[in-house]
Amino acid sequence: MSPRERLAGCLAKLPSECRARGVVAISGGADSVALAHLVRSHPKTTIVLAHLNHQLRGAESDGDEAFVRELAARWSLPVATARIDVAERARGRNLEQTARTIRYDWLTQIALEHQAGWIATAHTADDQAETVLHHFLRGTGLSGLSGIAERLPLADGVTLVRPLLDVRRQELLAMLERDGIAFRVDASNFDMAMTRNRLRHEILPILEREVNASLVDVLTRTATQAQECQAAVTAVAQDWLVRAEKPRSQRILVFDRTLLASALPFWIREMFRLVWKRERWPMGEMNADDWRRLERLVDGQLPRHDFPGGVHARSQRHVVQIWRTELSD
């Protein structure tokens, strides 16, 4: 199946009322330029290009922004741009996670402003394989093996889609070369001090060459299977959350310890993962021991604990209370 056919299939899964107008996130790199090139030729679809300058690479970041503006003008497409000092916003927190949160918040805002029903990003099969392997090597559970989701709701009427998750990066590069379309190269993607870059340029190629030539396909299939399992797990965990959560006390979340005492530790962890996601607390800083401490709070073995990202919890007679300092200050 060609990249165009995969794109069409992904958009066809969206509700019919929101297919006509979308936002394409574009960095200026090969993958996002290829995505924009594919979507602009998709029939009955109107798009807005959206470029966020994170101001992390000085003149190179400004060059990416200028390139996107020029590309949009050449293709006669509307473009939305913004500059946000992500490093300043992070203030010692995880830079990558902060950048991601800022980026998707901004893209959602652009979609709402343009009455767009979807936002497309250019994650590829290679990105999926790198993500799954990265999570596995760092230590992960089922959610980490699920990798990158093809679709996610971002706001009422706005869905994030990744239509190229089954497409190899090499296919996109070949298309750009064939169609004579230029793109920007981010030098930081070749910094071998970064784990993901080493996976991309060194470790995965070695594994493909010496262990399994179809490794990317294997890892993407693993992600698909894990996503199916995770969907079933999430449904049960959501049921526990609905039953266990009590009304908030101002900005403090309250959970019924008595009810949760009958839950297996696995369901307690999965339920609280949903809470962290919903509240947009920093999950990337939570490790396996942190999730297990939530079990100990529920069974009363741990009276209080301070979690990463300013999240605090305490166990009282019949409830567990959880709050975040930044939200209550």
C-alpha positions as CSV (number, residue, x, y, z in Angstrom):
1,M,0.0,0.0,0.0
2,S,1.4,3.4,-1.0
3,P,1.8,6.4,1.4
4,R,-1.2,8.1,-0.4
5,E,-3.4,5.0,0.1
6,R,-2.4,4.8,3.8
7,L,-3.2,8.5,4.3
8,A,-6.6,8.1,2.6
9,G,-7.3,5.1,4.8
10,C,-6.5,6.9,8.0
11,L,-8.6,10.0,7.1
12,A,-11.5,7.7,6.2
13,K,-11.6,6.5,9.8
14,L,-12.5,10.0,11.0
15,P,-16.1,11.1,11.4
16,S,-17.4,12.3,8.0
17,E,-18.2,15.8,9.4
18,C,-14.6,16.5,10.3
19,R,-12.7,15.1,7.4
20,A,-12.8,18.2,5.1
21,R,-10.6,20.5,7.1
22,G,-7.4,19.7,9.0
23,V,-4.1,21.1,10.4
24,V,-0.8,19.6,9.3
25,A,2.0,20.0,11.8
26,I,5.2,20.8,9.9
27,S,8.7,21.2,11.2
28,G,10.4,21.6,7.9
29,G,12.0,18.2,8.1
30,A,11.6,15.4,5.5
31,D,8.8,13.5,7.2
32,S,6.5,16.5,7.9
33,V,7.1,18.0,4.5
34,A,6.3,14.7,2.9
35,L,3.1,14.5,4.9
36,A,2.1,18.0,3.9
37,H,2.8,17.2,0.3
38,L,0.6,14.1,0.5
39,V,-2.3,15.8,2.3
40,R,-2.4,18.9,0.1
41,S,-3.2,16.7,-2.9
42,H,-5.9,14.7,-1.0
43,P,-9.3,15.3,-2.7
44,K,-11.9,17.4,-0.9
45,T,-9.5,18.3,1.9
46,T,-8.6,21.8,3.1
47,I,-5.5,22.2,5.3
48,V,-3.6,24.7,7.3
49,L,0.1,24.2,7.9
50,A,1.2,24.8,11.5
51,H,4.8,25.4,12.6
52,L,5.9,26.1,16.1
53,N,9.3,27.5,16.6
54,H,10.6,26.1,19.9
55,Q,13.6,28.5,19.9
56,L,15.9,25.7,20.9
57,R,18.4,25.9,18.1
58,G,18.9,29.6,17.5
59,A,19.3,30.6,13.8
60,E,18.5,27.0,12.7
61,S,15.1,27.2,14.3
62,D,14.4,30.6,12.7
63,G,15.6,29.1,9.4
64,D,13.1,26.2,9.7
65,E,10.3,28.8,10.3
66,A,11.3,30.8,7.3
67,F,11.4,27.6,5.1
68,V,7.9,26.6,6.2
69,R,6.6,30.1,5.4
70,E,8.2,30.0,1.9
71,L,6.8,26.5,1.3
72,A,3.3,27.5,2.3
73,A,3.5,30.5,-0.1
74,R,4.8,28.3,-2.9
75,W,1.9,25.8,-2.3
76,S,-0.7,28.6,-1.8
77,L,-1.6,27.2,1.6
78,P,-2.5,29.1,4.8
79,V,0.2,28.8,7.5
80,A,0.1,29.4,11.2
81,T,3.4,30.0,13.1
82,A,4.3,30.9,16.6
83,R,7.5,31.3,18.7
84,I,7.7,29.9,22.2
85,D,10.8,29.7,24.4
86,V,10.3,26.1,25.4
87,A,13.5,26.0,27.5
88,E,12.3,28.9,29.6
89,R,8.9,27.3,30.0
90,A,10.5,24.0,31.1
91,R,12.4,25.6,34.0
92,G,14.3,22.5,35.0
93,R,11.5,20.1,34.1
94,N,11.8,17.4,31.4
95,L,12.4,19.5,28.3
96,E,11.1,16.9,25.8
97,Q,7.8,16.4,27.7
98,T,7.4,20.1,28.2
99,A,7.9,20.7,24.5
100,R,5.4,18.0,23.6
101,T,2.7,19.5,25.9
102,I,3.3,23.0,24.6
103,R,3.2,21.8,21.0
104,Y,0.0,19.9,21.2
105,D,-1.7,22.6,23.2
106,W,-0.8,25.1,20.5
107,L,-1.8,22.8,17.6
108,T,-5.2,22.2,19.3
109,Q,-5.6,26.0,19.6
110,I,-4.9,26.4,15.8
111,A,-7.3,23.6,15.0
112,L,-10.1,25.3,17.0
113,E,-9.4,28.7,15.5
114,H,-9.6,27.3,12.0
115,Q,-12.6,25.0,12.8
116,A,-10.5,22.0,11.8
117,G,-11.5,18.5,12.8
118,W,-8.1,16.9,12.8
119,I,-4.4,17.5,13.3
120,A,-1.9,15.3,11.5
121,T,1.7,14.7,12.5
122,A,4.3,12.8,10.5
123,H,5.3,10.0,12.8
124,T,6.5,7.0,10.7
125,A,7.0,3.3,11.1
126,D,10.6,4.0,12.0
127,D,9.5,6.4,14.8
128,Q,7.1,3.7,16.1
129,A,9.9,1.1,16.1
130,E,12.4,3.5,17.8
131,T,9.8,4.4,20.4
132,V,8.9,0.8,21.3
133,L,12.5,-0.2,21.5
134,H,13.4,2.9,23.6
135,H,10.6,2.2,26.0
136,F,11.6,-1.5,26.3
137,L,15.2,-0.7,27.0
138,R,14.3,1.9,29.6
139,G,11.9,-0.6,31.3
140,T,8.2,-0.4,30.5
141,G,4.9,-2.1,30.8
142,L,2.1,-2.7,28.3
143,S,1.5,1.0,27.8
144,G,5.1,1.7,26.8
145,L,5.0,-1.2,24.3
146,S,1.9,0.4,22.8
147,G,4.2,3.0,21.4
148,I,2.6,5.8,19.4
149,A,-1.2,5.8,18.9
150,E,-2.6,6.3,15.4
151,R,-5.4,8.5,16.7
152,L,-6.0,10.5,19.9
153,P,-8.8,12.9,20.9
154,L,-7.2,16.3,21.8
155,A,-10.4,18.4,22.3
156,D,-14.1,18.3,21.6
157,G,-14.3,17.8,17.8
158,V,-10.5,17.7,17.3
159,T,-8.6,14.4,16.7
160,L,-4.9,13.9,16.5
161,V,-4.1,11.5,13.6
162,R,-0.8,9.9,12.5
163,P,-1.5,8.6,9.0
164,L,2.1,7.5,8.2
165,L,2.7,5.1,11.1
166,D,2.9,2.2,8.7
167,V,5.2,4.0,6.2
168,R,8.9,3.7,6.3
169,R,10.9,6.9,6.3
170,Q,12.8,5.7,3.2
171,E,9.6,5.7,1.3
172,L,9.0,9.3,2.1
173,L,12.5,10.3,1.2
174,A,12.2,8.6,-2.1
175,M,8.9,10.4,-2.8
176,L,10.5,13.8,-2.0
177,E,13.4,13.1,-4.3
178,R,11.2,11.9,-7.1
179,D,8.9,15.0,-6.8
180,G,11.9,17.4,-6.4
181,I,10.7,18.7,-3.0
182,A,13.3,20.2,-0.7
183,F,13.3,19.9,3.1
184,R,15.4,21.0,6.1
185,V,17.8,18.8,8.0
186,D,17.9,19.2,11.8
187,A,21.6,18.7,12.9
188,S,20.5,17.8,16.4
189,N,19.0,14.6,15.0
190,F,22.5,13.3,14.5
191,D,23.8,14.1,18.1
192,M,24.8,10.7,19.3
193,A,24.7,11.8,22.9
194,M,20.9,11.5,22.6
195,T,19.7,7.9,23.2
196,R,17.0,8.1,20.5
197,N,19.5,9.2,17.9
198,R,21.8,6.3,18.7
199,L,18.8,3.9,18.4
200,R,18.0,5.4,15.0
201,H,21.4,5.6,13.5
202,E,23.4,2.9,15.2
203,I,21.5,0.3,17.2
204,L,18.4,-0.4,15.0
205,P,20.5,-0.7,11.8
206,I,22.8,-3.2,13.5
207,L,19.9,-5.2,14.8
208,E,18.3,-5.2,11.3
209,R,21.5,-6.2,9.6
210,E,22.6,-8.9,12.1
211,V,19.5,-10.1,13.8
212,N,16.3,-9.5,11.9
213,A,15.9,-7.6,8.7
214,S,12.2,-7.1,9.4
215,L,12.8,-5.7,12.9
216,V,10.9,-2.5,12.2
217,D,7.8,-4.5,11.1
218,V,8.1,-6.7,14.2
219,L,8.2,-3.7,16.5
220,T,5.3,-2.0,14.8
221,R,3.2,-5.2,15.0
222,T,4.1,-5.4,18.7
223,A,2.9,-1.9,19.2
224,T,-0.4,-2.7,17.5
225,Q,-1.0,-5.8,19.6
226,A,-0.1,-4.0,22.8
227,Q,-2.5,-1.2,21.8
228,E,-5.3,-3.7,21.5
229,C,-4.5,-5.2,24.9
230,Q,-4.1,-1.8,26.4
231,A,-7.6,-0.7,25.2
232,A,-9.1,-3.6,27.1
233,V,-7.1,-2.8,30.2
234,T,-8.1,0.9,30.0
235,A,-11.7,0.0,29.9
236,V,-11.5,-2.0,33.2
237,A,-9.3,0.6,34.8
238,Q,-11.7,3.4,33.8
239,D,-14.5,1.4,35.5
240,W,-12.4,1.3,38.7
241,L,-11.8,5.0,38.5
242,V,-15.5,5.9,38.0
243,R,-16.4,3.8,41.1
244,A,-13.5,4.8,43.3
245,E,-13.2,8.6,42.7
246,K,-15.1,10.8,45.1
247,P,-15.9,14.5,44.6
248,R,-12.8,16.8,44.8
249,S,-12.0,18.7,47.9
250,Q,-11.0,22.0,46.2
251,R,-8.2,20.8,44.0
252,I,-7.4,17.6,45.9
253,L,-8.4,14.4,44.3
254,V,-10.1,11.9,46.6
255,F,-10.3,8.1,46.2
256,D,-12.1,5.4,48.2
257,R,-9.5,3.2,49.9
258,T,-12.2,0.8,51.1
259,L,-13.4,0.1,47.6
260,L,-9.9,-0.1,46.1
261,A,-8.8,-2.7,48.8
262,S,-10.7,-5.3,46.7
263,A,-8.7,-4.4,43.5
264,L,-5.7,-6.3,42.3
265,P,-2.5,-4.1,42.5
266,F,-2.4,-4.1,38.7
267,W,-5.8,-2.4,38.5
268,I,-4.7,0.2,41.1
269,R,-1.7,1.1,39.1
270,E,-3.6,1.3,35.8
271,M,-6.3,3.4,37.4
272,F,-3.8,5.9,38.7
273,R,-2.1,6.0,35.3
274,L,-5.5,7.2,33.9
275,V,-5.6,9.9,36.6
276,W,-2.1,11.1,35.8
277,K,-3.0,11.3,32.1
278,R,-6.2,13.1,32.7
279,E,-4.6,15.6,35.0
280,R,-1.7,16.0,32.6
281,W,0.8,15.3,35.4
282,P,4.4,14.3,34.3
283,M,4.2,10.6,33.7
284,G,7.6,10.4,32.1
285,E,9.2,11.1,35.5
286,M,7.3,8.3,37.2
287,N,9.1,4.9,37.5
288,A,7.9,1.4,38.5
289,D,8.6,2.1,42.2
290,D,6.5,5.2,42.1
291,W,3.5,3.3,40.7
292,R,3.9,0.6,43.4
293,R,3.9,3.3,46.1
294,L,0.4,4.1,45.1
295,E,-0.6,0.6,45.9
296,R,1.0,1.0,49.3
297,L,-0.9,4.2,49.9
298,V,-4.1,2.4,49.1
299,D,-3.4,-0.5,51.5
300,G,-2.2,1.9,54.2
301,Q,1.4,0.7,54.3
302,L,2.6,4.2,53.2
303,P,1.0,7.2,55.0
304,R,2.3,9.8,52.6
305,H,4.6,10.2,49.5
306,D,5.9,13.0,47.3
307,F,5.9,12.0,43.6
308,P,7.8,13.6,40.7
309,G,6.5,16.8,39.2
310,G,5.2,18.3,42.5
311,V,2.5,15.6,42.9
312,H,1.7,14.6,46.6
313,A,-0.4,11.9,48.1
314,R,-1.5,10.8,51.5
315,S,-3.4,7.9,52.9
316,Q,-6.1,8.7,55.5
317,R,-8.7,6.6,57.2
318,H,-11.0,5.7,54.3
319,V,-9.5,7.7,51.4
320,V,-6.4,8.5,49.4
321,Q,-5.9,12.2,48.6
322,I,-3.7,13.3,45.7
323,W,-2.9,16.8,44.6
324,R,-0.2,18.8,42.7
325,T,1.5,21.7,44.3
326,E,1.7,23.8,41.1
327,L,-2.1,23.5,40.7
328,S,-2.9,24.5,44.2
329,D,-0.4,27.4,44.6
